[in-house]
């Protein structure tokens, strides 16, 4: 019985999420998660385990800029991010993402 469980676990596929910047579907682990917590804080979720409403963005400058500036993240998180908080979020996101390149 344990062998069957191991086989099933190994063959499970990774969850797929859509990037708010480029709208491409990618594996969850390849993307950055932005989350709105129940107390209305906006956080970057490195662990992908923080409770709250989440949105995913590719780890590229183009996608981060598009997602944040088109208000895609605001819509996905069902909130309004103030311009000051938006600039701070962009700075933190760039730092965490390490900005791979400008293309998806």
C-alpha positions in Angstrom: 0.0 0.0 0.0 2.8 2.4 0.8 4.4 1.8 -2.6 1.2 2.9 -4.3 1.1 6.1 -2.3 4.7 6.9 -3.2 4.1 6.3 -6.9 1.1 8.5 -6.9 3.0 11.3 -5.0 5.9 11.1 -7.5 3.6 11.4 -10.5 1.6 14.3 -9.3 1.9 17.4 -11.5 3.0 20.8 -10.2 0.2 23.4 -9.9 -0.1 25.9 -12.7 -0.8 29.6 -12.2 -1.2 32.5 -14.6 1.1 35.5 -14.5 -0.7 38.8 -14.1 1.9 40.5 -16.3 2.2 38.4 -19.4 -0.8 36.2 -18.8 1.2 33.0 -19.5 0.6 29.9 -17.5 3.6 28.5 -15.6 4.4 26.2 -12.7 3.7 27.8 -9.4 7.2 27.4 -8.1 8.6 29.5 -11.0 6.6 32.5 -10.0 6.5 35.1 -7.2 3.3 35.2 -5.0 1.9 38.5 -3.8 -0.7 38.0 -1.0 -3.3 40.2 0.7 -3.7 38.9 4.3 -6.9 38.9 6.2 -5.8 42.1 8.0 -5.4 43.8 4.6 -1.6 43.8 4.4 0.1 43.3 1.1 3.1 40.9 1.3 5.5 39.1 -0.9 5.1 35.4 0.0 8.4 33.6 -0.6 7.1 30.5 1.1 3.8 30.4 -0.9 2.0 29.4 2.3 0.8 32.7 3.9 -3.0 32.6 4.3 -4.9 35.1 2.2 -5.8 36.0 -1.3 -2.8 35.5 -3.7 -1.7 36.6 -7.1 1.3 35.3 -9.1 3.9 37.2 -11.3 6.8 35.9 -13.3 10.2 36.8 -12.0 11.0 39.3 -14.8 11.1 43.0 -14.8 8.6 43.3 -17.6 6.0 41.2 -15.9 6.4 42.9 -12.5 6.1 46.3 -14.1 3.1 45.3 -16.2 1.3 43.5 -13.3 1.8 46.4 -10.8 1.3 49.3 -13.2 -1.8 48.0 -15.0 -3.4 47.4 -11.6 -3.7 43.7 -12.4 -2.6 43.0 -8.8 -5.1 45.4 -7.4 -7.9 43.6 -9.2 -6.6 40.1 -8.4 -6.2 40.9 -4.7 -9.5 42.9 -4.7 -7.9 46.0 -3.1 -6.4 49.4 -3.9 -2.6 49.7 -3.5 -1.7 53.4 -2.9 1.1 54.9 -5.1 3.5 55.1 -2.2 2.9 51.4 -1.3 3.1 50.5 -5.0 6.6 52.0 -5.3 7.7 50.2 -2.2 6.2 46.9 -3.4 8.0 47.3 -6.7 11.3 47.9 -5.0 10.9 44.9 -2.7 9.7 42.7 -5.5 12.7 43.6 -7.7 15.0 42.8 -4.8 13.4 39.4 -4.0 13.1 38.4 -7.6 16.6 39.2 -8.5 15.2 40.3 -11.9 16.2 37.5 -14.3 15.7 39.4 -17.6 13.2 41.4 -19.5 11.5 38.5 -21.4 9.2 35.7 -20.2 
